Amino acid sequence: MRTLVGQREFVGVGELLWDVLPSGSRIGGAPLNVVGHLHQLGARARLISRVGRDELGRRSLQRMEELGLACDWVQWDEHLPTGTAQATLDADGSARYHFEAPAAFDRLQVPNRPWTEGDAASFGCVIFGTLGQRDPIAATAIRSILQHARYRVLDLNLRAPFDSFAVIDASLRQCDLLKINEHELIRVCEDYGHAHDAATLFAWLQRDYDVEVLVVTRGADGAEFFWRSERHYAPAVATTVLDTIGAGDAFLASLLLDIACGKSPDSALRRASVLASWVVGSAGALPEYDPTRLPQS
């Protein structure tokens, strides 16, 4: 039985891209954001992705080095550009994206060496999503990596038009923990013919897909954590919204690390909500911070 408790090595795999906003370009991509927050929170975390041999690719590695992240699993592509997403912010700070395709991360390959040579379960806790699987080449690499993971976290992160049912279904079959937002909950329930109810969805995922944990983020309405027969809930932390980019990634990073360290779901939800609130009130998906100086839950 796979379990998140006790995991000490975290790997984000998939898209590294730049969010192109009216105010300028910022490095992003959900796997990078989650890994970046895990690193700032004190975890051992790395990214598997691919960038073009272009200016944005060089800036990507430079920014990762500034954040203290290892770059040895970030690959170079000689033909495709570094990924970009044209982002616009709505009045409430939420973002809408247009993703350029193809991009370097679409040609992702499996790294040559794992965390520990000779360890069959060598990639630790792997965090992945659906956008990074929009191309069959990258999807094959990600699914190969997941076969050698100790624990598998699916941050669904649906981004039209790269949100096919086939990719969703294949991803659900390879995850131990599923994290979705309230809009993705509706989409998944409708795809599979279920009522829009998180508890019902979790019971089905447990039975038919062997999912251990379901996490549902609901923005200002808080977050839920389903495990075994238990439901845990934490309200959102009130804040002034600057932009919502990366808030869910920060939430996930904090939650994963706390559960891995043996904290209770209630405590982990509260602390994750605090970090997400702080990110929402800051500029960009990866603001730098000292975790000991963040507001306490």
C-alpha positions as CSV (number, residue, x, y, z in Angstrom):
1,M,0.0,0.0,0.0
2,R,1.5,3.3,-1.0
3,T,1.4,6.1,1.6
4,L,2.4,9.8,1.6
5,V,3.4,9.6,5.2
6,G,7.2,9.4,5.5
7,Q,8.0,10.5,1.9
8,R,11.0,12.8,1.9
9,E,11.8,13.3,-1.8
10,F,9.4,15.2,-4.1
11,V,9.6,15.4,-7.9
12,G,7.5,17.6,-10.1
13,V,7.2,16.4,-13.7
14,G,5.7,18.1,-16.7
15,E,5.5,21.7,-18.0
16,L,8.0,24.4,-17.3
17,L,6.7,27.6,-19.1
18,W,6.5,31.3,-18.8
19,D,3.3,33.2,-18.0
20,V,3.2,36.2,-20.3
21,L,1.2,38.9,-18.6
22,P,0.6,42.6,-19.4
23,S,3.0,43.4,-16.6
24,G,5.7,41.1,-18.0
25,S,6.8,37.5,-18.1
26,R,7.0,35.2,-15.1
27,I,8.4,31.7,-14.8
28,G,5.7,29.1,-14.1
29,G,4.0,25.8,-14.8
30,A,2.3,23.9,-12.0
31,P,5.1,21.3,-11.5
32,L,7.7,24.0,-11.1
33,N,5.5,26.1,-8.8
34,V,4.9,23.1,-6.5
35,V,8.5,22.1,-6.4
36,G,9.6,25.7,-5.8
37,H,7.3,26.0,-2.8
38,L,8.3,22.6,-1.5
39,H,12.0,23.7,-1.7
40,Q,11.2,27.0,0.2
41,L,9.4,25.0,2.8
42,G,12.5,22.9,3.4
43,A,11.8,19.7,1.4
44,R,14.1,17.9,-1.0
45,A,12.4,18.7,-4.3
46,R,13.4,18.6,-8.0
47,L,11.8,19.2,-11.4
48,I,11.8,17.0,-14.5
49,S,11.0,19.2,-17.5
50,R,12.4,20.4,-20.8
51,V,13.1,23.9,-22.2
52,G,14.2,25.2,-25.6
53,R,17.7,26.3,-26.2
54,D,16.6,30.0,-26.3
55,E,16.5,33.1,-24.2
56,L,13.5,31.9,-22.1
57,G,15.2,28.5,-21.6
58,R,18.4,30.2,-20.3
59,R,16.3,32.4,-18.1
60,S,14.4,29.4,-16.8
61,L,17.6,27.7,-15.5
62,Q,18.9,31.0,-14.1
63,R,15.7,31.6,-12.2
64,M,15.7,28.0,-10.8
65,E,19.3,28.5,-9.6
66,E,18.2,31.8,-7.9
67,L,15.5,29.8,-6.1
68,G,18.0,27.2,-5.1
69,L,16.5,24.5,-7.3
70,A,18.6,21.8,-8.9
71,C,18.5,22.0,-12.7
72,D,20.1,18.6,-13.7
73,W,16.8,17.0,-14.6
74,V,15.7,20.0,-16.8
75,Q,16.5,19.0,-20.4
76,W,17.4,21.1,-23.4
77,D,15.5,20.8,-26.7
78,E,17.3,21.8,-29.9
79,H,14.2,22.4,-32.0
80,L,11.2,23.5,-29.9
81,P,10.9,26.7,-27.9
82,T,10.5,27.0,-24.2
83,G,6.8,26.9,-23.3
84,T,4.7,30.0,-22.9
85,A,1.2,30.8,-21.8
86,Q,-0.5,34.1,-22.7
87,A,-2.2,35.0,-19.5
88,T,-5.0,37.5,-18.8
89,L,-6.3,38.4,-15.3
90,D,-10.0,38.9,-14.7
91,A,-11.3,41.6,-12.3
92,D,-11.2,39.1,-9.4
93,G,-7.5,38.2,-10.0
94,S,-8.2,34.8,-11.6
95,A,-6.2,34.0,-14.7
96,R,-7.1,32.7,-18.2
97,Y,-4.5,31.1,-20.4
98,H,-3.7,30.5,-24.0
99,F,-0.9,27.9,-24.3
100,E,1.5,27.9,-27.3
101,A,2.0,24.4,-28.9
102,P,4.2,22.6,-29.5
103,A,6.8,23.5,-26.9
104,A,9.9,21.9,-25.5
105,F,8.1,20.2,-22.6
106,D,6.1,18.2,-25.1
107,R,9.3,16.2,-25.9
108,L,10.1,15.3,-22.3
109,Q,12.3,12.3,-21.7
110,V,12.9,10.1,-18.7
111,P,16.0,11.2,-16.8
112,N,19.0,8.9,-17.1
113,R,19.6,8.6,-13.3
114,P,17.1,8.4,-10.4
115,W,17.4,9.8,-6.9
116,T,19.3,6.8,-5.7
117,E,21.0,4.4,-8.0
118,G,19.8,0.8,-7.6
119,D,16.5,1.8,-6.0
120,A,13.6,0.4,-8.0
121,A,11.2,3.1,-6.5
122,S,13.5,5.9,-7.3
123,F,11.5,9.0,-8.0
124,G,10.1,9.6,-4.6
125,C,6.7,11.4,-4.4
126,V,5.9,12.4,-8.0
127,I,3.6,15.3,-8.7
128,F,2.1,15.4,-12.2
129,G,-0.8,16.9,-14.2
130,T,-2.7,16.7,-17.5
131,L,-1.2,19.6,-19.4
132,G,2.3,18.1,-19.4
133,Q,0.7,15.0,-21.1
134,R,-0.8,16.9,-24.1
135,D,1.7,15.3,-26.4
136,P,2.1,11.4,-26.6
137,I,5.9,11.6,-26.3
138,A,5.8,13.5,-23.0
139,A,2.8,11.4,-21.8
140,T,4.7,8.2,-22.3
141,A,7.7,9.6,-20.4
142,I,5.6,10.7,-17.5
143,R,3.8,7.4,-17.2
144,S,7.2,5.6,-17.2
145,I,8.4,7.8,-14.4
146,L,5.2,7.1,-12.4
147,Q,5.9,3.4,-12.6
148,H,9.0,4.1,-10.5
149,A,7.4,6.5,-8.0
150,R,6.9,5.7,-4.3
151,Y,3.8,7.9,-4.3
152,R,1.9,9.6,-7.1
153,V,0.1,12.9,-6.8
154,L,-2.2,14.1,-9.6
155,D,-2.8,17.8,-9.7
156,L,-5.4,17.6,-12.4
157,N,-4.9,21.2,-13.7
158,L,-7.3,21.0,-16.7
159,R,-6.4,23.5,-19.4
160,A,-8.6,23.6,-22.5
161,P,-8.1,22.4,-25.2
162,F,-5.6,20.0,-23.7
163,D,-8.1,18.3,-21.4
164,S,-9.2,15.1,-23.2
165,F,-11.1,12.4,-21.3
166,A,-8.5,9.8,-22.3
167,V,-5.7,11.7,-20.5
168,I,-7.9,12.3,-17.5
169,D,-8.8,8.7,-17.2
170,A,-5.3,7.4,-17.7
171,S,-4.0,9.9,-15.1
172,L,-6.7,8.9,-12.5
173,R,-5.5,5.3,-12.9
174,Q,-2.0,6.2,-12.0
175,C,-2.5,8.5,-8.9
176,D,-2.7,7.9,-5.2
177,L,-3.7,11.4,-4.3
178,L,-6.0,13.5,-6.5
179,K,-6.1,17.3,-6.1
180,I,-8.8,19.2,-8.0
181,N,-10.6,22.5,-7.8
182,E,-14.3,23.0,-7.6
183,H,-14.6,23.5,-11.4
184,E,-12.6,20.3,-12.1
185,L,-14.8,18.4,-9.7
186,I,-17.8,19.2,-11.8
187,R,-16.1,18.3,-15.0
188,V,-14.9,14.9,-13.7
189,C,-18.3,14.1,-12.2
190,E,-20.0,14.9,-15.5
191,D,-17.5,12.9,-17.5
192,Y,-18.2,9.8,-15.4
193,G,-21.9,10.4,-14.9
194,H,-21.8,11.2,-11.2
195,A,-23.6,13.9,-9.1
196,H,-21.6,16.9,-8.4
197,D,-20.7,15.7,-4.9
198,A,-17.1,15.3,-3.6
199,A,-17.9,12.5,-1.1
200,T,-19.6,10.4,-3.8
201,L,-16.8,11.0,-6.2
202,F,-14.2,10.0,-3.6
203,A,-16.1,6.7,-2.8
204,W,-16.1,5.9,-6.5
205,L,-12.4,6.8,-6.9
206,Q,-11.5,4.6,-3.9
207,R,-13.4,1.6,-5.3
208,D,-12.7,1.8,-9.0
209,Y,-9.3,3.6,-9.2
210,D,-7.7,2.8,-5.8
211,V,-7.2,6.5,-5.0
212,E,-6.1,7.0,-1.4
213,V,-6.9,10.7,-0.9
214,L,-9.0,13.4,-2.6
215,V,-8.3,17.1,-2.0
216,V,-10.8,19.6,-3.3
217,T,-9.9,23.3,-3.3
218,R,-12.9,25.7,-3.5
219,G,-11.3,29.2,-3.5
220,A,-13.0,31.5,-1.0
221,D,-15.1,28.5,0.2
222,G,-12.1,26.7,1.6
223,A,-10.8,23.2,1.0
224,E,-11.7,19.5,1.7
225,F,-9.6,16.5,2.4
226,F,-11.1,13.0,2.0
227,W,-9.2,10.0,3.4
228,R,-10.6,6.6,4.2
229,S,-14.1,7.3,5.5
230,E,-13.2,10.7,6.8
231,R,-13.8,14.3,5.5
232,H,-11.8,17.2,6.8
233,Y,-12.5,20.8,6.0
234,A,-10.7,24.1,6.4
235,P,-12.1,27.6,5.6
236,A,-10.1,29.9,3.3
237,V,-8.0,32.6,5.0
238,A,-9.3,36.1,4.1
239,T,-6.9,38.3,2.2
240,T,-6.7,41.0,-0.4
241,V,-6.4,39.3,-3.8
242,L,-3.6,40.6,-6.0
243,D,-3.6,37.6,-8.4
244,T,-4.5,33.9,-7.9
245,I,-1.7,32.5,-10.1
246,G,0.0,29.7,-8.3
247,A,-2.2,29.7,-5.1
248,G,-3.3,26.1,-5.7
249,D,0.3,25.0,-6.2
250,A,1.4,26.6,-3.0
251,F,-1.5,25.0,-1.2
252,L,-0.6,21.6,-2.6
253,A,3.1,21.9,-1.7
254,S,2.4,22.8,1.9
255,L,-0.3,20.1,2.3
256,L,2.0,17.3,0.9
257,L,4.9,18.2,3.1
258,D,2.8,18.4,6.3
259,I,1.1,15.0,5.6
260,A,4.4,13.5,4.7
261,C,5.8,14.7,8.0
262,G,2.9,13.1,9.9
263,K,0.8,16.1,10.7
264,S,-3.0,15.7,10.9
265,P,-5.2,16.5,7.8
266,D,-6.8,19.3,9.8
267,S,-3.5,20.9,10.6
268,A,-2.2,20.4,7.1
269,L,-5.3,22.0,5.6
270,R,-5.1,25.0,7.8
271,R,-1.4,25.6,7.1
272,A,-1.9,25.1,3.4
273,S,-4.7,27.6,3.4
274,V,-2.5,30.2,5.1
275,L,0.3,29.8,2.5
276,A,-2.2,29.9,-0.4
277,S,-3.7,33.1,1.1
278,W,-0.3,34.7,1.3
279,V,0.5,33.8,-2.3
280,V,-2.9,35.2,-3.5
281,G,-1.9,38.6,-1.9
282,S,1.5,38.6,-3.5
283,A,2.7,39.1,-7.1
284,G,3.4,35.9,-9.1
285,A,3.2,32.2,-8.5
286,L,6.6,31.9,-6.7
287,P,7.2,34.8,-4.4
288,E,10.1,34.2,-2.1
289,Y,9.5,34.0,1.6
290,D,10.8,32.7,4.9
291,P,8.3,30.0,6.0
292,T,9.0,30.7,9.7
293,R,7.8,34.3,9.2
294,L,4.5,33.4,7.5
295,P,1.3,34.0,9.5
296,Q,0.4,31.1,11.7
297,S,-2.6,28.9,11.1
